[in-house]
Amino acid sequence: MANHTIPHNPHSTASIAGHPVHAMLIPFPIAFFVATFVCDLVFWRTGNPAWVTPSLWLLGAGLVMAALAALAGLTDILGDAQIRSLRDVWLHAGGNVIVVLIELYNWYFRYAHGEAAVVPVGLVLSLIVVLILLFTGWKGWGMVYRHHVGVADGPDQMR
């Protein structure tokens, strides 16, 4: 009989009871960055300065959560050669690094210039980020649903 080994799915190194930490954290920066864009749109359309402060706080919270999600994602990349070998991983990670750099500048520019920083610069940067997030989210979806990254091979293989 031939000795056949069943290849295992790429596993998440940063996990809790088999559940990938990165997947638990990524909804937060996405929600915060999209909410920033929504606040910018409302400010642009209404001129109501009450929307400026929440957008600054949303950006800050998004950056903190993005750093935590990036740390978990980097742990996964470093922990499994199968993950490192996927092209989608690098497109996903690279796009998200660009998102964080844009949002860092966006936060600083708003902090330094207040209300004047929102339209048009902050609004355009927020729109660019949302578009990049659509791409990186699509790549992240592909990693899970096409490449089965972080998906248990079976109930006995939860890590």
Buried (B, 14 or more C-beta within 10 A) or exposed (E): EEEEEEEEBBBBBBBEEBEBBBBBBBEBBBBBBBBBBBBBBBBBEEEEEEBBEBBBBBBBBBBEBBEBBBBBBBBBBEBBEBBEEBEBBEBBBEBBEBBBEBBEEBBEBBEEEEBEBBBEBBBEBBBBBBEBBEBBBEBBEBBBEEBBBBBBEEEEEEE
